[in-house]
C-alpha cells in the first residue's frame, strides 16, 4: 500500500473514533496506534498531523495528541461575486486574457486516488529518490556556520561554481544565479526576455508548465514542430521571420514529451538562426542527470557553445532528487544577467540558505555519484519493461522514439481516437495517464498519451499498468481483445 493511502485511511479511522473522547481528552499514544493498526510511526505521525491541520486534534510534543475543543461558530460567508467583474475587467491596453490555466501542470502533480497506478507522475518514485543522502545532507547543512543567515542574492558562490562546471565551456560562476527550481527559473527568464503581449516561439509539442508560464506572463506561444532529431531549423527560421519573436524556448536534451535529442548538425544552426533574428534561446536542461544506463556520451548544453550570450540556460537538481528539493540555476552572459537577477530578487529575494547548503552537501558527498548510477540503471530497466509490455499488449499505440534519458514515453493513438475517452477509461481501469493535448500550443496533429515509468513503485506496477491500459483501450477504442497472458 502507498504511504499516502495508508495515512488517509488511518486519519479517517481516527476521525470516526473522535467522539469516544471528550474535548481535551487524550488519544492513545503513537506506540499504541502503531501496534493496533500495524502501520509505521511515520504513518501515525502524518495521520495525526492531518487531523491537527483540520482542527480536530491538538498535538503537544512530549505529551501526545488530544481531541480539540469545538470551534466557535463561523462567521457568515461573504459575497465574493464582485471578484468575477474585477478579475475579468481587462483594460484597453491588455492584449491577452488574464486568466491562468494550470490544468496542464496539475495533471502531473496531482496524486491519483488510492489503488490507481501513477503513469502520470512527473517525478521519480520515492524508491528512486536519494532520501537518506538528502536527509544526511540537510542535517549537515544545518550545522554549517551561518547556515541560517541570509545568503548572497545570487546564491552561494560554491553552488554557482558547481552549476557552472556542469554547463562547461567558458561559463563561469559569475554568470550563474541560483533559483528555486526549474519552474521558477523559467518564469524569471520569460519575464526578463519578453514583454506582455509578445509572441514567443516554443517547441511543438512541449512542456505544459512552460506554456502555462508564458500565458500567465501575457505572452503568446507560437509552435515550431519537433521531430526525432529535435526542433526543425527551417521551420524555426520561418517562425522568427513571420512573428518577429525575440525568444525561443527549447529542451535540446530528452525533450519533454518526445524524448528527442537535438541532432549535432542542428545545434549550431539553431544558435545561428536565433542570433540572426536578434533573439534569445531559453535552454531548459531539465533532465540531464536522468540519463539511462545505455546512453552514449551526452552533448554539451547549448550554453557551453555560445560565446555571444544568445542562450539563457536553466538547469535543475529537482528531477534527479525530489519534488521538494527545489534548487536550480540560471546562466546567462551580458546585460540580460542583471535583468534576470533583478527580477528574481524582486520576486523572491533569494533561495533559502539551508536548502543551498544542503545542495552543496549532497552533490559533494560520495552518495551523489552512487545515486546517479543507481538511478540511471533503474530508469533503463523501467523503460525497457514498459516498451516491451506496450509492444506486446498494445501494438496499435505507436512509439516513434525510445529515449535514452528522462522518465516517460510519448505514444501516438490510432487515427480517430479520442484522448479524453482513453484517459477516462484508463482511470476507471486503475491507471492515471496524461493526454497529449496540453503539450500543444495550437491544434495537435494527432492524439497522443504520455506515460511515465518513473513514478510507480517498480516494474511490477509497470506490467500491471500496461495490462490495465489494454483494458481501457478495449473500452475506449474498441481496438481488439485483451492479449492472453
Buried (B, 14 or more C-beta within 10 A) or exposed (E): EBEEBBBBBBBEEBBEEBEEBEEEEEBBEBEEBBEEBEBEEEBBBBBBBBBBEEEBBBBEEEEBBBBBEEEEEEEEEEEEEEEEEEEEEEEEEEEBEBEEBEEBBEBBEEBBEEEBBBBBBBBBBEEBBBEEBBEBBBEBBEEBEEBEEEBEBBBBBBBBBBBBEBBEBEBBBEBBBBBBBBBBBBBBBBBBBBEBEBBBBBBBBBBBBBBBBBBBBBBBBBBBEBEEBBBBBEBBBEBBEEBEBBBBBBBBBBBBBBBBBBBEEBBEBBBEBBBEBEBBBBBBBBBBBBBBBEBEEEBBBBBBBBEEBBBBBBBBBBBBBBBEBBBBBBBBBEEBBEBBBEBBEEEEEBBBBBBBBBBBBBBEBEBBEEBBEEBBEBBBBBBBBBBEBBEEBBEEBBBEBEBBBBBBBBBBBBEEBBBEBBBBBBBBBBBBBBBBBBBBBEEBEEBBBBBBBBBBBBBEBBBBBBBBBBBBBBBBBEBEEEEEE
